[in-house]
């Protein structure tokens, strides 16, 4: 395991430390889009949010889907749930990530100040950090870990430019996209390049066969096998580049195992042949490659909206 003591000059940010560039930033349902969302404003949040007299509209979703506000969080980026149901939220603009209490309660800052901490991933087994339930944080050319006592350490700081997105595959291997452009992996030792891409890779998703789906800046989704060989150079084309986000349905909860894609402001569902059905529109577009787009332990889909300072929950059949 490659770790080193947290470097104050690299991680902890004083008031004069400038922020680095952000990570940029199945079956068909052809029913018409219908507004079925219900706002939940009960989560006041510990972090201070900008107040406004204007109520922001919710996105529109197809009949059978519901959208609601899960939590109000300042400057939200990537999302990752812990085993206890807490939601960790990356951040762009501020220097500390957020933790949202289970069930969408209050949001509070978590861990020390860090450089550009927009990408987060809970390391439940401690495979990369060495400590279970640590939160991996990518940004500013490093990959760090925040422990549950809110201390932190640098895990990796070489071999890549900047983390855009990261996931664990079904073998417990960390897979992450990089600005260079390339995709790297680690079992706990120094990351190695699994494959290079023709343009910058952003969001990644991993299917049940450990194939890696990658959204590229050129507007395509490519598929790579677990060994890094190319399986499909154009599963989908004409998409929104680094404003494209990928997540596989959890099987249960009414979403099935289809690939869900946030394409700019539109929510799409792809079947295995690469055919898409639109199931939502009007989602906020944040900094490139930065939007959080994950399924939670309740099998609902969670989406961060940076400019709206909120996290949305999309479910099937009912609202909370």
N, C-alpha and C positions, 0 to 999 in steps of 0.2 A: 504494500500500500504506500503510495507516494503522498505523504503529508508533510506539512511544515507548519511551524507556528504562524499564526495570523500576522501578516505583515501590515503594520499600521500605516505605512506609506502607500500601500496598495489597496487595502480594503477599507480601513476606517477613514471616513471622509470628514475633514473639518469644514468649517463654513467657507473656506477659501478654495476647497478642492473642486475643480470643474467636473461636471458629469461627462462621461464619454458618450460616444454615439450609442443610440439604442439598438436593439437587435434588428432594427430597420430604420429596427423594427420589426331487409331486401324485399322485393315486391314493390310495385308502383302504386302510388296513391295520387290520382289526378284530380282530386277534389279541389274546388276553388278555394283560394285563400280566404280566411275569415278571421276577424279579430276575436280570439277566445281567451286572451290573457286577462289576468287579474293582478293588480299591483299589490305587493305586500310591503307596507312601509313601517312594519313593526321593528325592523333592525335599525336602531338609531346610529350605532357605531360609536366607538370610543374616539377614533381619529376624527379630527376636525375636517368637515366637508364644506365646500363653498355652498352658500345658501342661494336659492333662487325662488322667485315667486312663480316661475313657469314650471308646470308639471310636464315632464318629458313623456311623449307618447311611447307606448310599448311597440315592439315589432308586431307585424301581422303574421299569423301562422295558419296552416291548413286546419280544417275541421278535424277534431280528434286529437289535436295538439293544444297544449296550454302553455302560456308564458307568463311569468310573474317575476317581480324583483326579489331576489334572494337576500341580497345585502347591499348596503351602500358602502362603498370602499373608495378611498381617494386614489386616483391614478392607477387603476388596476391593469395588470398585464397577464402573464401566464398563470395558470391555476393548477393546483395539485392537492388532493385530499390525503389526509393521514388516516391511519387505521381507526382512530377514535371518531372520525367524521369531521374533524376540524379541517377547514379549507385554508391553504396557504396561497397567498396572492403576491406575485411579482409586481414590481413597481418601476415606473419610468417618470422621472422628474424628482421624486423623493429618493432618499438613500436608505430606507428601511422597508423591508417587506411587511405585509400584513398577515395576521391570523384571524380568521372568522370562526367564532365558536360553532360547534355542531348544531345543525338545524337552522343556520342563517341568523344567528344572534349578532352580537356586537363585533366590530372589527377593531383590532388594536395592533400597533406596531410590534414586530417580533424580531429579535436579534439585534446585533450592532449595525451601525451605518456601514454601507457597502457601496462600491462603485457600480452604478447602473444595474441594480439587482432585478432585472426584468424576467428572467427565466427561473422557474422553481420546479422541483421534483422531490417528493418525499421518498427517502431511502429507508423504507420500512424495515428491511432486514439488515441494514447497515453494510450492504455489500460493497459500497464505494467509500463511504465515510468511516466505516469501522464501528459505528455506533447506531443501533437501531433507532428508527423514527427521526433521524436527522433530516434536515431539509437541505437538499443540494441547491445551490444558487449559482447561476451563470451570468456573467456580465463583466465588462471591462477587461476581457482577455484572460480571465481566471475562472475556475470552478471551485467554489468554496462549499463548506458545510456548516449549517447552524444547528447546534444541538438543542435539546429541549430545555436545557438550563440557560439558553440564549447566548452562550459563548459560541465562538466560531473558529474555524481553521481553514487554511487554504489546502485543497486536495490536489488540484492540478493547475499549473500556470505556464505550461509550454506545450508546443506541438499543435496549437490551434490559434486562430485569431480571436474569435468571439463566438460563444454559444448562441444559437438561434432557437433551438428547441431540443428537448431531450425526453427520452422514454426508456423504460426497462422492457426488454423483450421477454418472451415466455421462458427463456433459459436463465433469466436474471442478469443478463448482460446490459450494461448501459449503452445506449445508442444516442448520439447527438449530432445535430447539423451545425455547420461552421460557416462563417463568412467566406472562406478562402477560394473556392467552394469545395467542400468535401464533407463526408459523413464519417465519424469516428466511433470506436467502441472501446469499452474497458470492462474488465472483470474485477477491477480494483487496482490494477497496476497502471502504468502510464498509458494514456490513450494511443491507439494506433488507427491509421486511416483504413477504413473498410472499402470505400470507393470514392472517387471524385465525380462531380456532376458538371454538366455543360454550362450551368449558370448557378447563381447562389441558391442553396437550398434553405427552405424555411421550415414550415410545419412538417412533422413526420407522424406516421401512424403505423402500427405493426399488427398484422392479421394473425389468425390462429396458426398459420403455418410459418410464423416468424418472418414472413416477407415484409419488407420495409417500403411503405408508400411515402413518397417525398413530393411536396409541392415546391416547384422551382420558380425563380424570378421570371422565367420566360413564359409563364402561364400554363405549364404542363404539370401533370402528375406522372411521375415515373415509378415503376415497381422494381425493387431489387430483391434477389434471394438473400437468405441469411448469410451466405458466404460472400456477398458483395457483387455477385454476377448480376448483370442486367436481365430482368425478366420481361419488361415491357417499357419501351421508351416513350409511349404516349397513351397511357391508360385514359387520360382526359387532356384536352387542349383548350386553349382560348379562355383560360381562367384568369383570376385577378392577381397573378404573380405572388408577391410576398404578402398580399392581403387574402390569401387562401389558407384555410385551416382544416385539418383532417382529424377525424376520430371514428373508430369503429364502434358500432352499437354493442351493448353488453349482452345481447341475446334476450334477456328478460326485460320487463318494463315496457313492452310494446314497441321497442325500437328494432328488435331483431339484431342480426349481425351485419347489416349493411354498412357501407362507408358513408358517413355524414360529412359534408363539406360546407364550411362557411366561406362563400365566394364573394368577397366584398361585403355588400349589405344583404345578400341572399343566402338562405339556408337550403342546401340541396341534399338529396339522398341518391346515391349511386348503387346500381345493381352490379353483379359480378362482370357484366359485359361492358361496363363503363357508360351505361345510359343513365341520365340524371332526371330526377323529378324535383321541381321546386316545391318546398314545403314551408317556406317562410321568407319574408322580405322586411326591409326597414331596419336592419341591425346597424348599430353604430360601427364606423370604421376608424380604428385607432392607429397608432404608429405601426409602420410596416413590420411584419413578422412577430408582432407583440401580443396579439389578442389571445386570451385564454379560451380554450375550447375542449372541454373534457367531460366524460361521463362520471357521475359521482357514485358513491356506494348505494344510493337509493335508485340507481338505474336511470336517473334523469340526466339531461344534458345541461351543462353550465357554460355560460358565455360571458366574458368580461366586455364591458363597454367603457373604454378609456375616457372618452370625452363626456360621457354621462355620469362618470364616477359611480358605477353600479355593476353588480353581477346579476345576470338573469338565470332563471331556472326554467327549462323547457321539459314538460312531462307529457305523458299520454293519458287521456281519459279523466283526469281529475287535477284539481289544484289542492295545495295543502290547506 
